[in-house]
Amino acid sequence: MYLTCNLYSELWLPYLKLIKKYLEFSFDIYLCTDIDINPDLLKEIKKYNIKILIYGHLSNISSGGNLYKRITYYLNNINNNNIFVNIDDMLPSAIIKEKSINEIVDILNKNDNIKIIKLSTSSEPYTGSIVQYNSKKFTMANTLKPDSYIFNVQPFCIKKNFFIDFLSFCELNYKKYNIKHLNGGLEILGGYYFKNNHPNFIALRIVENICSFYGEPYGVVKAGVIYKNSDKILKDRENIDLKLYSKNTIFEVNEDELNRFGEHNKNNLLKHLKGYKN
């Protein structure tokens, strides 16, 4: 599940090129976006033989927005029980081994209470004990304390029905916890969900990295702005040309987009635009 939106469409072809290069095996890739795709871009995307899910409304991750409903819509249109989730700006930078992914899926299938496994060592660490499944070591989340970032936006594998239930919890509770940036709400609300509803559920974080990506830990874009010369790194290492807009943004900024961008992202983007120097 490649979770994205039209604002980040300049990253789609680079992602598809890199996932084709670094993924050792093939599985169904769903490009999950908000609105209809530009015909010229769609023509190029179709060359990668992927599936496309379109929500039908502009992405909005601000308070009152549609992020949780949007992800739920995508999940309800994917048949797999286990979902590998990759956010739009986390472009793979190293081989993703078939054996490693198969081990993760096998662990999820054989252990009902294991609901999510974080696949990147760039994700927020868990504070629980070291555990072992299928001869593979993980750190287990502390769900009683609870750990603050049981969910992260870095790549993870998750049981679909569990994810749908968690998204419903987010939709019902984000205002209660004063979440004004729905994307960040996924991370913030995870601990509350586990502690208050399902303390017996298990979340794991890998000890040895499975998924590496450019621009770790944020991805190649942070709050709409290219992160730490990621465009130049992609050009040098992968011969990928990223199209950038005014002041190194990944899209042309306007007021409507800012208002749908989430308070945290909006503030950081405005700060960048105000202080930008060539």
N, C-alpha and C positions, 0 to 999 in steps of 0.2 A: 504494500500500500504506500504509494508515493503521495504524501499529503501536501497539497500546494494550492495556489490560487493564481488568478490571472496576473496579479501584480508581479509575481515572480516567474513569469513565463520565459524570461530570458535564460533561466537556469534549466529549463526542461530538456533541451537537446544535449547540453553538457552532461546532465545527469544520466540520460539514456545512453550516451556514448560511454560513460565511465562504468555504469552498472553492467553493460555488455562486456566491457574489457575485464572487469575485476571479479565478476560473479562466475564461479567455477561451473555452475550448473544453470539450468533454466527452470523458472517457475512463472506463474501468472503474475505479471506486473500490472497494477491498476494505477493509472494516473488519475488522481482524484482532485478535481478543480471546481471552481465556483460557477463560471459562466462559459458560454460557447467560445470555442477556440478559433483564433484567426485562421482562415482557410489555408493560407500559405504555410503556416506553422503546422497545422493539422496534417497537411500532406507529408511533411518531413517526419512528424511523429509516427505516422502509420507505417513507415518503413521499419520500425522496430517491433512491429507485431505485438503491441501491448493493448490492454483494455483501458477504456476511458470512461470515467463516471463524472457526470456534470450535475451539480446541485441545482442550478437554475436561478440562483440569486447571488449577488455580489457578496464576497466574503466580508464578514464584520467580526473582529475579535475584540471590539470595545464592549463595555458593559451594555447589556441589552441586545448584543449581537447574536450571531447564529452558529458559532464554531461548534458547539456541542451537538446541535441538531444536524449540522452539516456532516460531521464525522459519523454520526449515527446513521445518516442516510447512506453513506458509502458502505459502512459495515453491513447494513441490511441487504446490500446488493453484491456482496462477496460471499461465495459459497464456502470458503475455507473456514475451518474451526480455529486455526491458529493464524494470527496475522503478524507479519513482519512489517513494522512501521518505520518509514524513513521520511523525515521532514524535508521540505523543498531545497533548503540551502546546504544540506549536508551531503556533499558530493563525494562518493567513495574514492579512496586514495591508495588502497592496497587490496590484495586478493581476499575475497570472502570465500572460505573453504566450504565445500559441500558437506564434508564430514562434520564440521562444527555446527552447521545449521541443522543437519539431520539429528545430531545429538540433542540440540535444544528442543526440537519438535518432539523427539522421543520422550524427553523428560516431562514436557507439558502433557503429553498424551497419557503417560503412566502415573501421573501424580495429580489427583483432582484439585488439591489445595494450592498447588503452585499456579499462579495466575499470570505473572509477568516476569520476564527475564530481560534485564538490561544488558546489551551486547557490547557496550563501549566503555573502556576504562576512562573516557573523558566525562562520563556521567557522574553525577554526585554520588560519593561513596555511601554505603550503608554502614551502620554501626553495630549490627548484630554479629552473630558468630559465623565462623567459616564452616561451611557444610559441603558435602560431596554427593553428587548424583551421577550415576553412569561413569564413575572414575574421573569426573570433572569437578573442579573446585569452584565454589561460589561464596560470596558474602550474602548472608540473609538479612533482609531489612528488619529493623526493630519496629514492630507494628504496635507495641504498647506504649512506647515513649511518646509519640512515634517518630521515626525519621522524617525529616522535613520534605525530602524530595524522593519519595518512593517512586513517583513518576518523574521521568526526565524527557526532554524532547530529542535527546540523542537516540540513535537506533535501538529499538527494543522489539521483542517478540511477546505477544499477548494473546490470551484466549478471547475469542470474539465476543461470546456472550457476557463474559466478565467485563470487557471493555464497554459494551453497550450499557450495562448496569451502572458502571462508574460514571459514564457520561450523563446518565439520567440524574445521578446524585449531584454532579456538577451543575447541571441546569437548574435543579431545585434549590441549591444551597450557595451559589457563588455570591449572591447579593448579601446573604447573611454574613459571609466572611469578608465582605467589602472588596471583592475581586473586581478590578476595573480593567484587567487585561486577561481575556479568557484563555489565551495560550499559556500564560503563566499560571492561570488557575488550575490547569491540569497538574502542574507540579505541586502547587501549594495545597490543593485539596486532597491529594492522594493519602497523606498521613491521616487526615480526619476520617476519610472513608474507611480505611483499614481499622483504625482504633475504635471508631464508634459503631461500625456495622459488621465487620468481618475480621476480628483479630486473629482468627485461626487461619486466614488466608496467608499465603507465602509469596513474597517477592524476592527475587534473586538478582544479584549483579555479578557478572563474570569476573574472574580473577585475571585470566589471560585474555587479552583483547581479541575480539572476533571481527568487529567492524571499525575500521579507521576511515576518517574523512578529512577533507581539506578544511583548514581553518579551525581545527579543534581548539576549544570545546564548543564554539558557537556556530561553526559552519562558515561558508565563504561570504555570508552577508550577516550583518548585525544591525537590527533596527533599520533595515532598508538600505544600508550603506555597505559597500564592499569592505571586507574585514582584512586588515593587515596585508595589503597588496596581494590578496588572493587571486585577483585577475592576472597579475604578472606571473605568479606561481603556476597557475593553470596554463598560461601561454608557454612558459618555459618547459614544464614537465609533460604536458598533455597536448600541446599545440591547439588549445581551445581559446578562442577569442570571445570574451564576455562583452556584450554591449552594455555600456554604462551611460547614465544620463547626467544631468547637471549635478556637479559637486559630488561625483562618485556614487550616486544612488543607482539602484538597480531598476528603478522605474521613475517616470516623470511625476514629481510630487504635486498634488493639488489639495485643496481644502477638504474635498469629499473623501479622498483616500486617507488623509490624516485622521479624520473623524472616525474612520472604520479600522484604524490601525492599532487600537489599544493604547491606553494612557501611557504605559511605560515606554512602548516603542515610539509613540508620538513625541513624548518629551525628549527622548534621546535623539530622535531624528531632527527635531527643531533645534536642539542644542548644536548638533553637527552642522546644520545649514547656516546657523548664525555665526559659528566660529570657523567655518571652512576657509582654508588657504591653499592655493595651488602649490 
